[in-house]
Amino acid sequence: MNLEEYFARTGYKGSLEKQDLETLTDIFQHHIRAVPFENLSIHCGEKITLELEHVYNKIVRRKRGGWCMENNQLLGWVLRSLGYDTSFLGAYVFNPHQNAYATIMTHLLVKVVIDGKAYIVDGGFGVSYQMWQPMELVSGKDQPQAPGIFRFMEKNGIWYLEKMRRKQYIPNQNFSNSDLLEKKECRKVYMFSLEPRTVEDFRFQCTYLQTSPDALFTKKSICTLQTTNGFRALIGWTFTETTYNYKENMDLVEFVTLEDEEVEKTLKEKFNITLDRKLVPINIKGSYTI
């Protein structure tokens, strides 16, 4: 494992000497635009493990992506290696279809402290809820970014992340009522406390999320990647490409349904992913919005 190989993977060529917010943001943006948020291993017969060397090998050498426990663990290692003050936190993801937060802590986050200020760095959420910049850990402050307006709210020691989106323009009206589309303009994303966590705190969740028939990740094959002006997503056979602020206060959301033989080609062309095993796409309705 070495940083030069990781930065070759993400294409980052900037400074490694400064532990400031500007450098952190640059490193972070290179990561989310090079490394997909994806759970494809589950749907092609591979096991997802939390060992850092395995994660490094998968993302850096095999040029794959991963979910939060992989992406953010790798980011945490990179930032620690560069001298940043980092720690892991655990979050409970909001389920819009149940209108409730999960009862299991399934989301791993990175907290970074720079000059006494705390920031949340999360490279493992994907789609339109993927932050593009580290977010200052302050309650009630709107933090506008390209994907929309993010905001933390704190109550009794629990922090809540929410996001306000723009209107959506969907040229293919066959998808205007897709269950993948978020209907609310303000969306809860997850809640968390500031209690430091370790990767060990996610062992059970890592197994549960890839084996339980009730888990979102067994119901949908997901691959999403941030671009310079939006994001791409392949969920089952549905490929979407979103362009932020396509018109004033409006995002363009383009949908297409792929044939089986187009899935592998799309993964290679749009996400730079080549799988070792055959993918079996799946998209059971509900529980996931873009």
C-alpha positions in Angstrom: 0.0 0.0 0.0 1.4 3.4 -0.9 0.0 6.9 -1.5 1.6 7.4 -4.9 -0.3 4.4 -6.3 -3.6 5.7 -4.7 -3.1 9.2 -6.2 -2.3 7.6 -9.6 -5.7 5.9 -9.3 -7.6 9.2 -8.5 -5.5 11.4 -10.8 -4.6 13.8 -8.0 -1.3 15.7 -8.7 -1.6 18.6 -6.1 0.3 19.3 -2.9 0.9 16.7 -0.3 2.6 19.0 2.1 -0.3 21.1 3.4 -2.9 19.8 5.7 -5.4 22.5 4.9 -9.0 22.6 3.8 -8.2 23.4 0.2 -5.9 20.4 -0.2 -8.4 18.2 1.6 -11.2 19.3 -0.8 -9.0 18.7 -3.8 -8.0 15.2 -2.7 -11.7 14.4 -1.8 -13.1 15.6 -5.2 -10.5 13.5 -7.1 -11.6 10.4 -5.1 -15.4 10.8 -5.7 -14.8 11.4 -9.5 -12.5 8.4 -9.9 -13.9 5.8 -7.4 -17.5 4.7 -7.8 -19.9 4.1 -5.0 -20.9 0.5 -5.8 -22.1 -2.8 -4.4 -21.5 -5.0 -7.5 -19.5 -7.6 -5.5 -22.7 -8.7 -3.9 -24.3 -9.4 -7.3 -21.4 -11.2 -8.9 -20.6 -13.7 -6.2 -17.8 -11.9 -4.4 -17.6 -11.2 -0.6 -17.0 -7.7 0.6 -14.5 -7.6 3.5 -13.3 -4.7 5.7 -9.6 -5.5 5.8 -7.9 -2.3 4.7 -5.4 -4.1 2.4 -8.2 -5.9 0.7 -10.1 -2.6 0.2 -6.9 -1.0 -1.1 -6.3 -3.8 -3.6 -9.9 -3.7 -4.8 -10.2 0.1 -5.3 -6.6 1.0 -6.2 -5.3 -2.0 -8.1 -8.4 -3.6 -9.5 -9.9 -0.1 -10.2 -13.2 -1.0 -8.6 -15.4 1.1 -6.3 -17.0 0.2 -3.0 -19.6 1.2 -0.4 -19.0 3.6 2.5 -17.1 1.1 4.7 -14.6 0.7 1.8 -14.5 4.2 0.3 -14.3 6.1 3.6 -12.0 3.6 5.2 -9.5 4.1 2.3 -10.0 7.9 2.4 -9.3 7.8 6.2 -6.1 5.9 5.7 -5.0 8.4 3.0 -5.7 11.5 5.1 -4.1 10.0 8.2 -1.0 9.1 6.2 -0.8 12.7 5.1 -1.0 14.0 8.7 -4.6 15.0 9.0 -6.4 14.7 12.3 -9.0 12.1 11.4 -11.5 9.7 13.1 -14.4 7.5 12.1 -18.0 8.1 13.0 -21.1 5.9 12.5 -24.4 7.0 11.0 -28.0 5.7 10.7 -29.3 6.2 7.2 -32.8 7.6 6.5 -35.2 5.4 4.6 -37.6 7.6 2.6 -40.1 4.8 1.9 -40.4 4.0 5.7 -40.0 7.7 6.6 -37.6 6.6 9.4 -34.0 6.3 10.2 -32.5 2.8 10.2 -32.1 1.0 13.5 -28.7 -0.3 12.6 -25.6 1.9 12.3 -24.6 1.0 8.7 -22.8 4.2 7.4 -19.2 4.9 8.2 -18.0 8.6 8.0 -14.7 10.4 8.4 -14.3 13.4 10.7 -11.4 15.7 10.0 -10.2 18.5 12.3 -8.3 21.4 10.7 -7.2 24.4 12.9 -9.7 23.5 15.5 -12.6 23.2 13.1 -14.3 19.9 12.5 -15.4 18.7 9.1 -17.3 15.7 7.8 -15.8 14.0 4.8 -18.1 11.4 3.3 -17.0 9.7 0.0 -19.3 6.8 0.3 -22.9 7.8 -0.3 -23.3 8.3 -4.0 -26.0 9.7 -6.3 -27.3 13.2 -5.5 -26.7 12.9 -1.7 -22.9 12.7 -2.3 -21.3 15.8 -0.9 -18.7 17.4 -3.2 -16.8 19.3 -0.4 -16.0 18.6 3.2 -18.8 19.9 5.3 -18.1 22.1 8.4 -19.7 20.4 11.4 -21.9 23.3 12.5 -25.6 23.2 13.2 -28.3 25.1 11.2 -25.9 26.6 8.6 -26.8 26.1 4.9 -23.8 24.8 3.0 -24.4 25.2 -0.7 -22.6 22.9 -3.1 -23.0 21.9 -6.7 -25.4 19.0 -5.8 -27.6 21.3 -3.8 -27.8 22.8 -0.3 -26.6 20.6 2.5 -27.2 21.3 6.2 -26.4 19.8 9.6 -28.9 20.1 12.4 -27.9 19.1 16.0 -30.3 18.1 18.7 -29.3 16.6 22.1 -25.9 15.5 20.8 -27.3 13.8 17.7 -26.5 15.3 14.3 -28.8 15.2 11.3 -27.7 15.7 7.7 -30.3 16.9 5.2 -30.2 18.1 1.6 -32.4 20.5 -0.4 -32.5 19.8 -4.2 -33.4 21.7 -7.3 -36.3 21.0 -9.5 -35.8 18.1 -12.0 -36.2 18.1 -15.8 -36.9 14.6 -17.1 -36.9 14.5 -20.9 -38.1 10.8 -21.0 -41.5 11.2 -19.5 -41.8 7.4 -19.2 -39.6 7.8 -16.1 -41.4 10.8 -14.6 -42.9 8.7 -11.9 -40.0 6.3 -11.4 -39.6 5.1 -7.8 -35.9 6.1 -8.2 -36.8 9.8 -8.3 -36.8 11.7 -5.1 -40.1 13.6 -4.8 -39.4 15.8 -1.8 -37.4 19.0 -2.2 -35.8 18.6 1.3 -34.6 15.2 2.1 -33.2 13.7 5.3 -30.0 11.7 4.6 -28.7 10.3 7.9 -28.1 10.9 11.6 -25.0 10.4 13.7 -23.3 11.1 17.0 -19.7 12.3 17.5 -18.7 9.0 19.4 -15.5 7.8 17.7 -15.9 4.4 15.9 -13.5 1.8 14.6 -13.9 -0.4 11.6 -14.6 -3.3 14.0 -17.9 -1.6 14.9 -19.1 -2.4 11.4 -18.3 -6.1 11.2 -21.9 -7.3 11.7 -23.3 -4.7 9.4 -20.9 -5.6 6.6 -22.2 -9.2 6.7 -25.8 -8.2 7.2 -25.9 -5.8 4.3 -24.6 -8.3 1.8 -26.6 -11.3 3.0 -30.0 -10.3 4.4 -32.9 -10.3 2.0 -34.2 -7.3 3.9 -31.1 -5.2 3.2 -31.2 -2.6 0.4 -28.0 -3.8 -1.1 -29.2 -7.3 -1.8 -32.3 -5.8 -3.5 -30.5 -3.5 -5.9 -27.2 -3.7 -7.9 -25.9 -0.1 -7.6 -23.0 1.7 -9.3 -22.7 5.5 -9.2 -20.0 8.0 -10.0 -19.7 11.7 -9.6 -18.7 13.7 -12.7 -17.5 17.3 -13.1 -21.1 18.5 -13.5 -23.4 15.8 -12.0 -23.4 12.1 -11.5 -24.1 8.8 -13.3 -25.9 5.8 -11.8 -26.6 2.3 -12.9 -29.3 0.7 -10.8 -30.2 -2.8 -12.0 -30.8 -2.1 -15.8 -31.6 1.6 -15.3 -28.9 4.0 -16.3 -29.3 7.6 -15.3 -27.2 10.7 -16.0 -27.8 13.8 -14.0 -26.5 17.3 -14.9 -26.7 19.8 -12.0 -28.1 23.3 -12.7 -28.8 22.4 -16.3 -31.1 25.4 -16.3 -31.6 27.9 -13.5 -32.5 26.0 -10.4 -33.2 22.8 -12.4 -31.3 19.6 -12.8 -31.4 17.5 -16.0 -32.1 13.8 -15.3 -31.8 11.4 -18.2 -33.0 7.8 -18.0 -32.4 4.8 -20.2 -33.2 1.1 -19.7 -30.4 -1.2 -20.8 -30.5 -4.6 -22.3 -28.6 -7.4 -20.5 -25.7 -7.3 -23.0 -25.3 -3.5 -22.6 -24.7 -3.6 -18.8 -21.1 -4.7 -18.9 -20.3 -2.2 -21.7 -21.9 0.6 -19.8 -19.9 -0.3 -16.6 -16.7 -0.1 -18.6 -17.5 3.1 -20.6 -19.3 5.2 -18.0 -17.7 3.9 -14.7 -14.3 2.5 -15.9 -15.2 -0.8 -14.2 -14.4 -4.3 -15.5 -15.7 -7.1 -13.3 -13.9 -10.4 -12.8 -17.2 -12.3 -12.5 -20.6 -12.2 -14.2 -22.9 -9.5 -12.8 -26.6 -10.5 -12.2 -28.4 -7.1 -12.2 -31.3 -6.6 -9.8 -33.6 -3.7 -9.0 -36.5 -4.5 -6.6 -38.6 -1.4 -6.2 -38.4 0.9 -3.2 -36.0 2.1 -0.6 -33.6 4.0 -2.9 -33.8 7.4 -4.6 -31.4 9.3 -6.7 
